[in-house]
Amino acid sequence: MLSKRIIICLDVRDGRTTKGVRFADNVDIGDPVEMARDYYEQGVDELVFYDITASHEKRKILISVVDAVARTIFIPFSVGGGIGSLGDMAAVLEAGAEKISINTAAVLDPALINRGARAFGTQCIVLGMDVLKAGVRPGIPSGYEVYINGGRTATGIDALAWAREAQDRGAGEICLNSIDADGTTDGYELHLTSLINDTMAIPVIASGGAGKPEHLRDVFLEARADAALIASMVHFGGYTVGGIKSYLAGAGIPVRRQQ
């Protein structure tokens, strides 16, 4: 089994890290640059930075914050929010990110995935998916629907079909976020993660709901995710990256340890 990755998410609004539950009731929790440095020193494998209101507000991402974070850490760094063109992608990469996460813009213009993969390589293109359990109905055979604009807008697009299309278009990775589980700390949506992961040839990052190390164990062993994205459990829950990795290693899950 390949080593599983632990990824910490920094949701950023107005230049500050914020966190909510099911995309609502967000509270300010700190400076993203300081938090990025702390999690890097703890040994996190990757960081994800989301400018969570950029798409909804129809503005560009806060490049100054991306640049400041990139100067602080020396691990893979993915950035998303308000990225809608090759120029936006280039600006984020030039500011120090290794990966670009596209979500709303990709749904509105699926060929953006193709263009990004051709210009920068599939390894740079991460498809972010915000998904809500909607029940099986015409047009949503999987029972899971894709939402955009920070979880505000239903699209009528089936999550499984969209994941497959994105892979075919050149996405190199999928970050699969369950709106139902987001911020609850009750555990990942294992059925959704399994559903998407079992049909993908590219890595799938499980996102939404992590509250304790056992949740990561379950999503790695039961849903076979390639990576797990965490936020609340380290922002509020008193867990450290080292402690989480020690628990997972003890559970027989290969993780990358600090030298």
Secondary structure, 3 states (H helix, E strand, C coil): CCCEEEEEEEEEECCEEEEEECCEEEEEEECHHHHHHHHHHHCCCEEEEEECCCCCCCCCCCHHHHHHHHCCCCCCEEEECCCCCHHHHHHHHHCCCCEEEECHHHHHCCHHHHHHHHHHCHHHEEEEEEEEECCCECCECCCEEEEECCCCEEEEEEHHHHHHHHHHHCCCEEEEEECCCCCCCCCCCHHHHHHHHCCCCCCEEEECCCCCHHHHHHHHHCCCCCEEEECHHHHCCCCCHHHHHHHHHHCCCCECCCC
